[in-house]
Amino acid sequence: LGGIIWGLFSGQPMMLIGPTGPTIVFEGVIYLFAKENNINFFPWRFWTGVWVFVILILVVITDSSYLVKKFTRFTEEVFAALIAYIFISEPLISIDHAFK
């Protein structure tokens, strides 16, 4: 219901509400890793978030965000291609498994 109201009044009815591509891939990889290694997903995901928070705080304290300028357009394109590959291959794999 909140998504419908947001879509109607945001001025962008086609706006996606939810995680972005890299976040979906990250969550999927963490879930599969936890499932394959018999790890309880939610506590493990919580501690992963805590570590990301700690690393983020260290980046802020050391003012390491200036390193972003070292990333080239090529790096961005390679990462985007990886995300696109994952979004294309996963449905194809699911379709293949559905018809076996």
N, C-alpha and C positions, 0 to 999 in steps of 0.2 A: 504494500500500500504506500509506504514511504517513497519507494522508487517511482511509482506512478505519479505521485504528487510532485516529486522532484522533477521528473521528466516534463510535466505539464507547465510548471512555473519557472524552470531554469532557463528557458529560452533556447535550450539545446535538447530537443526530445530524443535525439539519437545518442545522447551521452551515455557511456557505459558506467554503471555504478558497480564498482568491485575492484578486485586486484588487477594489476597489469600483467603483461606477459611474463617478465622475469620473475615476478612474485609467484605466479601460478606454477612455473617450472620449478622454482625453489621449493615450494610446498610439496609438489609432487615427488621430487627427488627425496626430500626428507621423509615423507610418508612411506615411500617404497623401501628406503633404507631401514626405517624403524620396523616395518613389517617383516622384512627378510631377516633381521637380526633379533627378533622377538623383544623389541624395546617398546615400552608404553609410549605412544606417540605424543600425547599432550604434555606430560612433564618434560619430555625430551625437547619438544618444540618450545616450551617455556624457557628452558635453559639455553637453547640456541638464541632466542630473543634477548636474553640477558647478556650473552657474550657479544651480540651485535651492538647492544647498548654500550657495553664497556669499550668496545673498539671505537664506536662513534665518539664517546667522550674523550678518548685518547687523541683522536684525530682533531677534535675541537681544541683541546688543551694545547696541543703542539702546533696548531695552526697548519696542519698538513693538507688542508683543502687546496692549497696552491698547486699541489701535484696534479690536479685535474687538467691543467693546461698541458700537461705532458702527454695526455691521451690524444691520439690523432683521429681523424675521421675514419681511417682504415680500421682502427680498433672498434669504433662504434659500429661500422658496417659489418664486421665479422661477428660481433655479438648479436646484431639484429638478424643476420643470416642464420645463426644458431637457433635463435628463438623461432624464426619462421620454419626452419627445418623440423623442430620439435612439434610445432603446431600442425604441420602438414603430416608428419609421419605417424603421430599418435592415433589420429582417427583412421588412417589407412590400416594400421596394425589392428585396431579394434574391429574394423570391417572384415579384415582377413580372418580374425578369430571367430567372428559371428557366423561366417559361412563355412567353417570347418566342421 
